[in-house]
Amino acid sequence: MAKQSKFSVRVFSETEREPIKRSDLEGALRQVMAHPARSSVGSENREPTREELSRGWKMSRR
């Protein structure tokens, strides 16, 4: 069963908002576009911490 969205179009359209300047919008878009992209690496190889090593690795019944 699909969850219903908490977003209400009616409430959104009734909300008062100040108009924005085109220069403000362009400035925000420049910041987003200039942000460096994430690397395509999905995981990282790292050494486990001492805490991780000391944790039990077997499944236990709770």
Secondary structure, 3 states (H helix, E strand, C coil): CCCCCCCCHHHHHHCCCCCCCHHHHHHHHHHHHHCCCCCCCCCCCCCCCHHHHHCCCCCCCC
